[in-house]
């Protein structure tokens, strides 16, 4: 179980496989970036969307923004 303070992410159910659980991705928005660990699937997300934990989201933008443009890639 993850806490809001963890740097974790859920990825789209369209690309999710059990093998991706525990893998890390680098998510970036503008000049900011954060490394997060995949822990779950996001059934409502489009293919390239991420559902970031509050702590991870705060590294990229303001929680009050709700949604922000993010680029991401698998690392490691």
Backbone bond lengths (Angstrom), bond angles and torsions (degrees), N, CA, C in turn:
res aa  C-N    CA-C-N  psi(-1)  N-CA   C-N-CA  omega(-1)  CA-C   N-CA-C  phi
1 X - - - 1.447 - - 1.522 109.25 -
2 X 1.305 115.75 138.30 1.461 121.36 -176.89 1.521 110.88 -104.67
3 X 1.321 114.89 152.26 1.463 121.77 176.89 1.521 109.27 -104.74
4 X 1.333 116.32 160.38 1.466 121.35 178.19 1.527 112.21 -59.36
5 X 1.323 117.20 -21.43 1.461 121.96 -178.09 1.532 113.22 -87.06
6 X 1.326 116.78 -7.76 1.467 121.40 179.32 1.524 110.69 -80.16
7 X 1.315 116.73 150.36 1.463 121.99 176.10 1.523 108.46 -92.36
8 X 1.336 114.62 82.75 1.462 121.28 -176.67 1.526 109.98 -130.53
9 X 1.334 114.76 166.81 1.460 120.55 -176.93 1.525 109.75 -149.54
10 X 1.330 114.20 150.36 1.467 121.53 168.31 1.523 106.05 -108.58
11 X 1.332 116.33 138.83 1.463 120.03 -179.99 1.531 109.40 -111.20
12 X 1.299 114.53 163.79 1.456 121.49 -176.92 1.530 111.92 -54.04
13 X 1.319 115.32 138.44 1.459 120.64 175.82 1.525 111.03 -62.19
14 X 1.327 117.19 -20.31 1.459 121.19 -179.92 1.535 112.80 -69.54
15 X 1.337 117.12 -25.43 1.469 119.72 179.75 1.533 112.44 -116.50
16 X 1.315 116.59 -6.02 1.462 121.82 -177.28 1.523 112.11 -64.01
17 X 1.316 115.07 136.02 1.462 122.47 164.91 1.522 105.87 -139.28
18 X 1.291 117.36 153.95 1.467 121.74 -179.88 1.530 110.32 -56.58
19 X 1.327 117.44 -31.45 1.467 122.41 -178.88 1.528 112.02 -64.25
20 X 1.337 118.10 -21.61 1.465 120.56 -179.54 1.529 112.68 -81.28
21 X 1.324 117.29 -17.71 1.458 120.50 -179.51 1.533 109.36 -60.86
22 X 1.321 116.30 127.78 1.461 122.03 -178.65 1.516 114.06 93.15
23 X 1.329 117.73 -13.02 1.469 121.30 177.16 1.522 108.76 -74.14
24 X 1.322 115.47 156.50 1.463 120.20 -179.85 1.516 110.96 -108.65
25 X 1.316 113.99 149.45 1.456 121.06 173.17 1.524 108.63 -130.54
26 X 1.320 115.64 154.75 1.452 122.78 173.36 1.519 106.40 -104.82
27 X 1.322 116.38 118.31 1.460 122.14 178.91 1.523 108.05 -108.08
28 X 1.332 116.62 136.45 1.465 121.76 -177.94 1.516 110.79 -133.30
29 X 1.315 114.80 146.47 1.457 122.12 173.23 1.521 106.50 -143.29
30 X 1.328 116.09 113.77 1.460 119.08 -173.78 1.517 108.90 61.16
31 X 1.340 117.27 -134.76 1.468 119.86 -178.61 1.530 113.96 -83.85
32 X 1.310 117.62 -4.76 1.465 121.67 -176.56 1.520 111.55 -94.88
33 X 1.339 115.12 147.56 1.461 119.36 176.83 1.529 110.00 -147.08
34 X 1.326 115.28 160.38 1.462 121.69 179.20 1.525 107.79 -150.65
35 X 1.324 115.42 142.02 1.460 121.37 174.06 1.526 107.48 -95.56
36 X 1.332 115.70 128.65 1.462 121.43 -178.22 1.529 109.88 -130.44
37 X 1.316 114.59 156.04 1.457 121.66 179.20 1.525 109.34 -105.79
38 X 1.319 116.13 133.01 1.460 121.37 178.81 1.525 108.99 -73.57
39 X 1.339 115.92 124.58 1.463 120.10 -178.95 1.525 113.40 -126.18
40 X 1.335 116.99 -10.27 1.462 117.73 -173.99 1.519 110.19 -161.80
41 X 1.320 114.16 174.54 1.445 121.99 175.60 1.528 109.67 -104.77
42 X 1.303 116.02 152.54 1.465 122.51 178.80 1.529 107.73 -117.95
43 X 1.332 118.17 94.87 1.456 121.28 -175.67 1.538 114.22 -59.49
44 X 1.328 118.13 -30.88 1.460 121.49 -177.68 1.513 114.71 -89.58
45 X 1.320 117.55 -0.59 1.463 121.43 -177.26 1.528 111.43 -84.73
46 X 1.332 115.70 144.18 1.461 120.71 171.03 1.530 108.30 -69.80
47 X 1.313 117.31 168.58 1.469 122.56 -172.28 1.527 114.24 -50.49
48 X 1.314 120.73 -40.83 1.455 121.83 -177.00 1.516 114.99 -101.59
49 X 1.327 117.30 3.63 1.462 121.13 -177.14 1.521 111.97 -78.24
50 X 1.320 115.26 155.90 1.458 122.93 175.82 1.521 109.14 -124.49
51 X 1.314 115.97 149.60 1.463 122.10 171.48 1.522 106.17 -116.46
52 X 1.330 115.27 95.47 1.463 122.10 -175.20 1.523 111.53 -82.78
53 X 1.322 116.04 147.78 1.463 120.58 172.06 1.524 108.41 -64.18
54 X 1.339 118.21 158.22 1.470 119.87 179.04 1.532 113.29 -54.94
55 X 1.321 118.06 -41.65 1.469 120.86 -179.55 1.519 111.12 -62.30
56 X 1.335 116.95 -43.71 1.460 121.10 179.95 1.528 110.61 -67.64
57 X 1.325 116.61 -42.43 1.465 120.67 179.66 1.527 110.46 -59.43
58 X 1.337 116.61 -42.69 1.476 120.97 -179.37 1.520 112.62 -61.41
59 X 1.339 117.64 -24.91 1.464 120.74 177.27 1.526 111.00 -71.77
60 X 1.336 116.83 -21.25 1.465 121.47 -176.35 1.518 113.28 -107.11
61 X 1.307 118.41 -26.52 1.463 121.39 -176.64 1.517 110.95 -169.35
62 X 1.315 115.83 -166.86 1.464 121.93 179.68 1.520 109.68 -95.20
63 X 1.325 116.25 136.27 1.450 120.04 178.93 1.527 111.71 -55.40
64 X 1.325 116.71 -33.22 1.467 120.43 -178.76 1.532 112.19 -65.22
65 X 1.347 117.49 -17.54 1.469 120.26 177.71 1.530 111.63 -69.30
66 X 1.306 117.27 -26.81 1.461 121.18 178.99 1.516 113.71 75.82
67 X 1.317 116.81 -60.73 1.471 122.60 177.81 1.516 108.99 -131.80
68 X 1.320 115.30 140.30 1.462 120.93 177.42 1.525 108.48 -138.90
69 X 1.332 117.35 154.04 1.465 118.74 175.95 1.532 110.04 -71.55
70 X 1.310 115.68 133.04 1.463 121.30 -177.33 1.525 109.33 -136.37
71 X 1.319 115.60 135.63 1.455 122.61 169.87 1.528 106.40 -101.77
72 X 1.308 117.40 147.60 1.467 117.75 178.07 1.518 110.51 -153.28
73 X 1.356 112.83 159.69 1.463 120.29 177.59 1.527 108.48 -153.14
74 X 1.321 115.32 153.19 1.451 120.95 175.37 1.523 108.79 -71.16
75 X 1.340 117.23 144.75 1.466 121.35 175.68 1.524 108.24 -128.10
76 X 1.296 114.20 161.14 1.461 120.24 175.77 1.456 117.52 78.27
